[in-house]
Every structure is written in structure tokens, then in C-alpha cells.
Amino acid sequence: MVRIAEAAERYDDMCQLVKELVLYTDKQKDQLSVEERNLLSVAYKNVIGSRRAAWRTLNHESENKEGADQILIEYKKQIEQELSDICSEVLGLLEDVLIKNVQDDPAARVFYLKMAGDYYRYLAESAPNNGNEAKAADFYKQAFDIAEKNLIPTDPIRLGLALNYSVCFYELLKEKKKACDLAKTAFDEAISTLDKLEEADYKDSTLIMQLLRDNLTLWTSDENEVNVEDISDQED
């Protein structure tokens, strides 16, 4: 059913179905397969993605319109509540179930910790100064420490983590040097170990490497500084 919902692009249905799958798997004292955890990520990423895009549009309108009218303000609040509800739901699955159940699987643990960092980062975008920035950074750091010890530099999970962690440094924590250093190190280490890249991971890994390089180019270019908010948050 999750696969069918994905094919039909019914992502809200997909989220509910994959949530049931997570809870059922936990009840059976089992873990999600690689395919199942990827379906989890796809489901919630599509649902949250449309809301993030809507919020950014409304936020831009309200910031550039003198005396934003009440309709715009209320509509923006509605989107923020939807964002909060979705993030809270997926973070509940991650923190209460999934992360706890993968103590002996480094790749899965990095995957879920990174995902938790992502959703705290999404919360922080629309609800800053509520401690979500620190929580996002903490989950990313936990994931990064495990990834460095257990995953090769070209692993797409490790690369995706480096990409999103660097965006967190740049966008939320405003630590631009750390963002650039992290992105550059991840890219350089992956380039130097391309011979170890699995054929099955080639497309995903090289795409993320390109995004790392694109962000790094943008972040280190003074002439593009004025436009950085619009396109610097390319992520996995």
C-alpha cells in the first residue's frame, strides 16, 4: 500500500501508511528494511516539502508587503501549524521508536539521526528561537560522529548528512566558516575515495557531491551573497 500510494503521488496517505508500518514493525520487535526506511523518508519529505515551499512564499509576501493584511497572517499561521504537526509526528516516530531500535546498525542509526536533525531544522525555519536549532545541530552531530567511524566517505547516507549538516551551520547557526569547512571536507574525502564507490550508489553519491560543490561555490562567492537565502539550502 505504501508503494501504491507513492506511485499515485498520494503522499499524505503514504505518511499514514508508513506510520502504521513503523508501529507494526516495532510491535513485532523488528526493524525497517532499507527500502522501508527510504519510503518513510520519501513520504514525509514530500508532505513537508510542499508546506515549506508555501511557508517561504507567504513569509516573503509578508516581509515585502507594508502592513500585511490579516488574511495573509492567518494563512501563514495555518501553514506553520501544519508544519509543526507533521514534524512532531515524524519526530515522534524517530525518537520514540526508530532510533532506539537500531543500536547495532550504524547506517540505519545515522539515517534516522540525520532525519531527526532535518525535521528539527524544518521546525526552526518557521519557529525560530524555540530551541529547535540546537536540537537539529545535536542530532546532526550525533549522526556525524557515527558516520565518520563507520561509513566510507562516498556512502550516500554520509554525504547526505554532510550536505544537510552544512546547511544547518549556514542557515540556522550562522556559522558560515564551519558550513564551508564541512562541505569542502566531505567533498574532498569523497573525491579521493571514488574508487571505493559502489556501483549501486554511484548516482546518489555523485548527485549529493554536486550539491555540496554547488553550495560551497555559492557560499564562498562574495558577489552572490545578496541572493544566498534563496538558493543556498540545497539538501538531500
VOGU-3710 file (C-alpha; in Angstrom, 3 decimals, decimal comma):
1> mvriaeaaer> 0,000/0,000/0,000  2,865/2,405/0,728  4,330/1,732/-2,719  0,919/2,183/-4,370  0,360/5,484/-2,554  3,788/6,670/-3,736  3,021/5,726/-7,339  -0,269/7,635/-7,090  1,554/10,605/-5,518  -0,797/10,437/-2,546
11> yddmcqlvke> 1,850/11,450/-0,069  -0,462/12,211/2,865  -1,826/8,668/2,537  1,714/7,401/2,190  2,676/9,019/5,513  -0,216/7,412/7,361  0,532/4,003/5,867  4,247/4,153/6,605  3,465/5,311/10,145  1,363/2,170/10,610
21> lvlytdkqkd> 4,232/0,134/9,199  6,681/1,632/11,691  4,379/0,915/14,646  3,634/-2,619/13,426  7,319/-3,379/12,896  8,114/-2,093/16,374  5,358/-4,267/17,854  6,928/-7,270/16,129  10,304/-6,264/17,632  11,712/-5,919/14,135
31> qlsveernll> 13,363/-3,120/12,137  12,513/-1,417/8,872  14,347/-2,693/5,806  16,454/-0,297/3,717  13,580/0,035/1,234  11,068/0,695/4,006  13,126/3,412/5,670  13,625/5,053/2,262  9,842/5,005/1,767  9,480/6,643/5,192
41> svayknvigs> 11,841/9,411/4,131  10,158/9,936/0,757  6,670/10,086/2,278  7,378/12,757/4,857  9,790/14,697/2,637  7,095/15,215/0,009  4,459/16,197/2,554  6,726/18,615/4,415  8,275/19,938/1,197  5,066/21,455/-0,135
51> rraawrtlnh> 4,393/23,158/3,216  7,935/24,548/3,431  7,588/25,993/-0,064  4,200/27,512/0,822  5,556/28,998/4,056  8,512/30,575/2,281  6,207/32,170/-0,277  3,898/33,561/2,396  6,817/34,697/4,534  8,322/36,523/1,574
61> esenkegadq> 4,959/38,183/0,869  4,532/39,305/4,466  8,075/40,680/4,708  7,775/42,664/1,485  4,288/43,994/1,975  3,698/47,021/4,162  1,042/46,261/6,746  0,439/42,624/5,772  -3,318/42,013/5,885  -4,947/39,698/8,403
71> ilieykkqie> -5,823/37,066/5,802  -2,153/36,628/4,891  -1,136/36,488/8,565  -3,752/33,869/9,410  -2,951/31,763/6,349  0,722/31,793/7,274  -0,180/30,666/10,806  -2,182/27,791/9,334  0,805/26,608/7,299  3,054/26,927/10,357
81> qelsdicsev> 0,668/24,724/12,344  0,666/22,120/9,570  4,466/22,194/9,524  4,580/21,762/13,282  2,104/18,864/13,235  3,966/16,977/10,502  7,363/17,485/12,126  6,045/16,432/15,524  4,585/13,266/14,046  7,731/12,124/12,277
91> lglledvlik> 9,977/13,144/15,178  7,798/11,042/17,488  8,373/8,008/15,274  12,101/8,692/15,108  12,788/9,466/18,759  10,316/7,077/20,388  10,757/4,088/18,089  13,212/4,060/15,224  16,411/5,476/16,750  16,043/3,298/19,838
101> nvqddpaarv> 15,691/0,132/17,765  18,896/0,407/15,700  21,646/0,462/18,314  23,715/-2,128/16,394  23,176/-0,840/12,838  25,384/2,222/12,178  23,968/3,015/8,740  20,362/2,913/9,952  21,237/4,884/13,074  22,925/7,623/11,027
111> fylkmagdyy> 19,919/7,655/8,661  17,418/8,198/11,480  19,549/10,668/13,453  20,061/12,726/10,289  16,326/12,618/9,615  15,622/13,873/13,138  18,094/16,711/12,551  16,319/17,563/9,310  12,891/17,858/10,909  14,114/19,926/13,835
121> rylaesapnn> 15,729/22,179/11,224  12,423/22,471/9,385  10,728/23,425/12,652  13,391/26,037/13,292  12,800/27,640/9,883  9,233/28,624/10,702  9,528/28,756/14,500  12,975/30,162/15,344  14,353/30,665/18,837  12,406/27,755/20,334
131> gneakaadfy> 15,465/25,580/20,850  14,935/23,697/17,587  18,198/24,976/16,119  20,177/23,410/18,967  18,257/20,134/18,705  18,875/19,957/14,965  22,595/20,562/15,465  22,757/17,953/18,230  21,145/15,212/16,135  23,350/16,048/13,159
141> kqafdiaekn> 26,448/15,878/15,354  25,447/12,512/16,814  24,910/11,176/13,310  28,150/12,672/12,006  30,251/11,155/14,785  28,889/7,681/13,963  29,192/8,199/10,209  32,847/9,193/10,386  33,675/5,991/12,259  31,502/3,541/10,347
151> liptdpirlg> 30,645/4,769/6,840  33,002/5,372/3,928  33,227/8,971/2,598  31,338/8,082/-0,595  28,400/6,471/1,222  25,282/8,431/0,147  23,958/8,455/3,723  27,174/10,050/4,990  27,280/12,508/2,092  23,633/13,476/2,564
161> lalnysvcfy> 24,298/14,050/6,230  27,289/16,290/5,469  25,189/18,265/2,987  22,308/18,890/5,394  24,538/19,457/8,424  26,441/22,113/6,499  23,145/23,790/5,558  22,242/23,780/9,258  25,516/25,543/10,082  24,997/28,103/7,333
171> ellkekkkac> 21,268/28,820/7,529  20,364/28,298/11,180  23,506/28,618/13,267  25,015/31,344/11,055  28,423/29,684/11,311  29,463/30,135/7,709  33,065/29,003/8,085  32,022/25,717/9,677  29,479/25,204/6,915  32,117/25,702/4,227
181> dlaktafdea> 34,724/23,588/6,020  32,284/20,708/6,457  31,091/20,799/2,853  34,647/21,034/1,483  35,978/18,210/3,654  33,085/15,908/2,732  33,521/16,640/-0,964  37,311/16,270/-0,946  37,222/12,995/1,013  34,616/11,560/-1,347
191> istldkleea> 36,622/12,593/-4,422  39,760/10,958/-3,021  37,950/7,644/-2,448  35,821/7,458/-5,600  37,424/4,108/-6,432  35,589/2,642/-3,432  32,179/3,902/-4,573  29,703/1,073/-5,029  28,087/0,979/-8,471  24,612/0,893/-6,895
201> dykdstlimq> 25,357/4,129/-5,023  27,040/5,960/-7,903  24,064/8,082/-8,999  23,004/9,129/-5,473  26,524/9,825/-4,248  27,639/11,879/-7,239  24,420/13,924/-7,144  24,988/14,828/-3,491  28,631/15,637/-4,217  27,457/18,055/-6,904
211> llrdnltlwt> 25,087/19,716/-4,420  27,930/20,035/-1,907  30,101/21,697/-4,526  27,286/23,997/-5,670  26,642/25,188/-2,119  30,334/25,626/-1,442  30,752/27,701/-4,594  27,800/29,864/-3,636  28,820/30,303/-0,011  32,352/31,396/-0,907
221> sdenevnved> 31,294/33,824/-3,628  31,027/37,417/-2,387  29,140/38,572/-5,458  26,332/36,115/-4,786  25,981/36,999/-1,117  22,822/39,028/-1,700  20,966/36,024/-3,155  22,202/33,383/-0,763  18,918/32,921/1,120  17,073/31,854/-1,984
231> isdqed> 19,254/29,004/-3,177  21,816/28,048/-0,546  19,745/25,350/1,129  20,079/22,624/-1,464  19,747/19,438/0,529  19,477/15,706/0,329
//
